[in-house]
Amino acid sequence: MIQRSNGSGRRILTYPAVHPSHSSADTPDVAHRSHPQHLLFQVEIHRQQRQKRPGNYPKNRLVRIFLEEVRDGSLGLPASAVLSLSELHLAFQKVQFLLEDLARDDARVWMLMNSSRVASQFRVLSRAMGTALDVLPLGLVSAAVEVKEHVQLVARQARKAGYEVDPDDIRVASAVWSVLSGFEKRVLPGVGDLKRVLEFLGIRKWGKCEKQVKFLDSEIGLENLSEEKREVA
């Protein structure tokens, strides 16, 4: 039986985020759950993954202060502000899922092969968060001028942020595809090619290598199952 790639039941690189209520009565809770510190966590990942991790997401002190002010004084905010906070909350959930996927020890090869998809998701989420911050009615929040100006700056940066695939990732991912293509043709890869890929991903023990193979097999099985369902439909 094919198991889900994620222990929680969520398949890797999927984002079943839950949209909070848009009721104004729930605004303090929405602001709290939209708090970056509440959702974003520190993960220790290898070099290739750290390069994908965004540095411009609003998780610094001043933005946290702003969201705390929103949470504490949110009863007077209009419905549009509640909607913005709801969208921000949704984006943070998706960022959390993406960071969880990048931190997975058994999915290093798979994430490398999906580098373009990961970069694209970061771009989309960054712009969504920037837009959500940009439309918040700052004039109705009793935060310091410095804090509000910083939120505006973060919103502009987030909308313009670009997350490109690192050239080294492209090069090594191409080597992985070449190795897999060789396997299909019953051609054994060169020891040097395999060594470069494993060193790049920080895979130095056979146990970790076996985990990568098992994960890839699981994902391929899920892809084949999805393809069969589409053909039946």
Secondary structure, DSSP 8 states (H G I E B T S, - for coil): ----SSTTS--TT----------GGGHHHHHHHT-HHHH-------HHHHHHS-S-SS-SHHHHHHHHHHHHTGGG--HHHHHHHHHHHHHHHHHHHHHHHHT-TT-HHHHHHTHHHHHHHHHHHHHHHHHHHHTS-GGGS---HHHHHHHHHHHHHHHH------HHHHHHHHHHHHHHHHHHTT----HHHHHHHHHHHT--SHHHHHHHHHHHHHHHHHHHHHHHHHHH-
